Amino acid sequence: MSILIWILLATLLNSLLGLVGIFSFWIKEKLLNRLVMSLVAFSAGTLLGGAFFHLLAESVESLPAMNVFGYALIGFIFFLLIEGYFHWHHCKNCAAHPFTKLMLVGSGIHNFIDGLIIAAAFQVNILLGVISTAMILAHELPQELGLFGVLIYGKYKKKKALWYAFSVQAICIVGGVVGFLVLSKVEVLSSFLIPFAAGGFIYIAAADLIPEMHKMYQGKVKETIKMLSVFLLGILFMLGLKLMFG
């Protein structure tokens, strides 16, 4: 079986994680709303944990720290400007919160990078490609659950949220094909996009999701403890993946 077929199969499998929200069609509305609140907190934790423990940590191993933090800052500012655009042009009577669009943009960049990584790994050898794919699936699952929860919280209908989540996840396939075709440029492209995506994820978590958490518990001690616990669980989950797989 050719390397391209391995890459396509791996990225297609990764794309199917975008359908993880299909479980919501069999859950009662009240229970779904409670789950969504937890998923927003969990998503904020996984975004921060993924940005610091995975994307930035990986970048500083191959690039000067000043370059890494500079690229991350560019990503942070870029997402700030993009959110401003969505507010100015789409949110006078918007049906969906602007931060949901940021989540989709950030996830799209992240999934494109995942495709590049999968392609590069399979080019080395099949075993490394399979291992890399398994690692990516492990950290993508909680993030996809979080993304779906954020889209539902941001006023998307279930079917629309599921379609957007799957479409964005499928960008991994594009990254895999691009990686296969221009392997010599993958490292150069990834060296910028990885910290850039990290900066975007930090912005989304800090500027959008965490403030939404504050709105949800509104000073209630029990809810505050619950939200903080789920938030920390998201961070610890990403840290655990880093410690397990390196």
C-alpha positions in Angstrom: 0.0 0.0 0.0 1.4 3.4 -1.0 2.4 6.1 1.5 -0.3 8.4 0.1 -3.0 5.8 0.8 -1.8 5.4 4.4 -1.8 9.2 4.8 -5.4 9.5 3.4 -6.7 6.7 5.7 -5.0 8.2 8.8 -6.4 11.7 8.1 -9.8 10.4 7.2 -9.9 8.5 10.5 -8.9 11.7 12.3 -11.6 13.6 10.4 -14.3 11.2 11.7 -13.7 12.6 15.2 -15.6 15.7 14.0 -18.8 13.5 14.2 -18.3 12.8 17.9 -21.2 15.3 18.7 -23.7 12.9 17.1 -24.3 11.5 20.6 -26.2 14.6 21.4 -29.1 13.6 19.2 -30.1 11.0 21.7 -29.7 13.1 24.8 -32.4 15.2 26.4 -32.2 18.9 26.1 -31.8 19.6 29.8 -28.9 17.1 30.2 -27.3 18.4 27.0 -27.3 22.0 28.3 -25.6 20.8 31.5 -23.0 18.8 29.5 -22.4 21.8 27.3 -21.5 24.0 30.3 -18.9 21.4 31.3 -17.6 21.0 27.8 -17.0 24.8 27.5 -14.8 24.6 30.7 -13.1 21.4 29.5 -12.4 23.0 26.1 -10.8 26.0 27.7 -8.5 23.7 29.7 -7.6 21.6 26.7 -6.9 24.6 24.6 -4.5 26.1 27.2 -2.9 22.7 28.0 -2.5 21.9 24.3 -1.0 25.3 23.5 1.5 25.4 26.4 2.4 21.7 26.9 2.3 20.6 23.2 2.5 23.3 20.6 4.8 25.8 22.3 6.8 23.1 24.1 7.4 21.4 20.7 8.3 24.6 19.0 10.9 25.7 21.5 12.8 22.4 20.9 13.5 23.4 17.3 13.3 27.2 17.2 14.7 30.1 19.2 12.4 31.0 22.0 12.1 34.6 20.7 10.8 33.3 17.4 8.4 30.9 19.0 6.9 33.6 21.3 6.9 36.1 18.5 4.9 33.8 16.2 2.5 33.0 19.1 2.0 36.7 19.8 1.2 37.2 16.1 -1.4 34.4 16.3 -2.8 36.0 19.5 -3.1 39.4 17.8 -4.5 37.9 14.5 -7.3 36.2 16.4 -8.0 39.4 18.3 -8.4 41.2 15.0 -10.5 38.4 13.5 -12.9 38.5 16.5 -13.1 42.3 16.2 -14.1 41.8 12.5 -16.8 39.3 13.4 -18.1 41.7 16.1 -18.2 44.7 13.8 -19.7 43.0 10.8 -21.7 40.1 12.0 -22.8 40.6 15.6 -25.3 43.5 15.6 -28.1 40.9 15.6 -26.0 37.7 15.4 -27.5 34.3 16.0 -24.1 32.8 17.0 -21.4 34.2 19.2 -18.3 35.4 17.4 -16.0 33.2 19.5 -17.5 30.1 17.8 -16.1 31.3 14.5 -12.7 31.8 16.2 -12.9 28.2 17.5 -13.5 27.0 13.9 -10.6 29.0 12.5 -8.2 27.9 15.2 -9.3 24.3 14.9 -8.9 24.5 11.1 -5.3 25.7 11.4 -4.6 23.0 14.1 -6.1 20.2 11.9 -4.1 21.4 8.9 -0.9 21.1 11.0 -2.0 17.6 12.2 -2.3 16.6 8.5 1.3 17.8 7.9 2.6 15.9 10.9 0.9 12.7 9.8 2.3 13.0 6.3 5.8 13.7 7.6 5.6 10.7 10.0 4.5 8.2 7.3 7.3 9.5 5.0 9.8 8.3 7.6 8.2 4.9 8.1 4.7 3.3 8.4 5.1 2.5 12.1 6.0 6.0 13.0 3.0 7.2 11.0 0.6 4.8 12.9 2.0 5.9 16.3 1.8 9.6 15.4 -1.8 9.1 14.2 -2.7 7.4 17.4 -1.2 10.3 19.4 -3.1 12.9 17.4 -6.4 11.0 17.8 -5.8 10.8 21.6 -5.5 14.6 21.9 -8.1 15.5 19.3 -11.0 13.6 20.9 -11.4 15.8 24.0 -10.8 18.9 21.8 -13.6 17.8 19.4 -16.0 17.2 22.3 -15.1 20.7 23.6 -15.5 22.3 20.1 -19.0 20.7 19.7 -20.0 21.9 23.1 -18.8 25.4 22.4 -20.8 25.5 19.1 -24.0 24.4 20.9 -23.4 27.0 23.6 -22.8 29.6 20.9 -26.4 29.1 19.6 -25.7 26.7 16.7 -28.3 24.0 16.0 -27.1 20.4 16.6 -27.0 19.5 12.9 -25.2 22.7 11.9 -22.7 22.3 14.8 -22.0 18.7 13.8 -21.5 19.7 10.1 -19.1 22.5 11.0 -17.2 20.4 13.4 -16.8 17.6 10.8 -15.9 20.1 8.0 -13.2 21.7 10.1 -11.8 18.4 11.2 -11.6 17.2 7.6 -9.1 20.0 6.9 -6.6 17.4 8.3 -7.0 15.6 4.9 -5.9 18.7 3.1 -2.9 19.1 5.4 -1.9 15.4 4.7 -2.1 15.8 1.0 -0.1 19.1 1.1 2.4 17.4 3.3 2.8 14.5 0.9 3.2 16.8 -2.1 5.6 19.4 -0.6 7.4 17.4 2.1 10.5 19.5 1.9 8.5 22.6 2.9 6.5 20.9 5.7 9.0 21.8 8.4 9.3 25.4 7.4 5.5 25.7 7.3 4.9 23.9 10.6 7.6 25.9 12.4 5.5 29.0 11.9 2.0 27.6 12.1 2.4 25.6 15.3 3.2 28.5 17.6 0.9 30.7 15.6 -2.0 28.3 16.3 -0.9 28.2 20.0 -1.3 31.9 20.2 -4.7 31.7 18.7 -5.8 29.0 21.1 -4.5 31.0 24.1 -6.6 34.0 22.9 -9.8 31.9 22.5 -9.4 30.3 25.9 -8.5 33.5 27.8 -10.6 36.1 26.0 -13.7 34.1 25.2 -14.2 30.7 26.9 -13.0 31.6 30.4 -15.3 34.8 30.5 -18.2 32.5 29.4 -17.4 30.2 32.4 -17.7 33.3 34.7 -21.1 34.0 33.3 -22.3 30.4 33.8 -21.4 30.1 37.5 -22.1 33.8 38.4 -20.6 33.7 41.8 -22.2 30.4 42.9 -19.7 28.5 45.0 -20.8 25.0 44.0 -20.9 25.9 40.3 -17.5 27.7 40.6 -15.8 24.6 42.1 -17.4 22.4 39.4 -16.3 24.6 36.5 -12.8 25.1 37.8 -12.5 21.3 38.4 -13.5 20.5 34.8 -11.2 23.3 33.5 -8.2 21.9 35.5 -9.1 18.4 34.3 -8.8 19.6 30.7 -5.3 21.1 31.4 -4.2 18.0 33.3 -5.5 15.7 30.5 -3.3 17.5 27.9 -0.4 17.4 30.4 -0.9 13.7 30.9 -0.8 13.1 27.2 2.5 15.0 27.0 4.0 13.0 29.8 2.8 9.7 28.4 3.9 10.2 24.8 6.6 12.9 25.1 
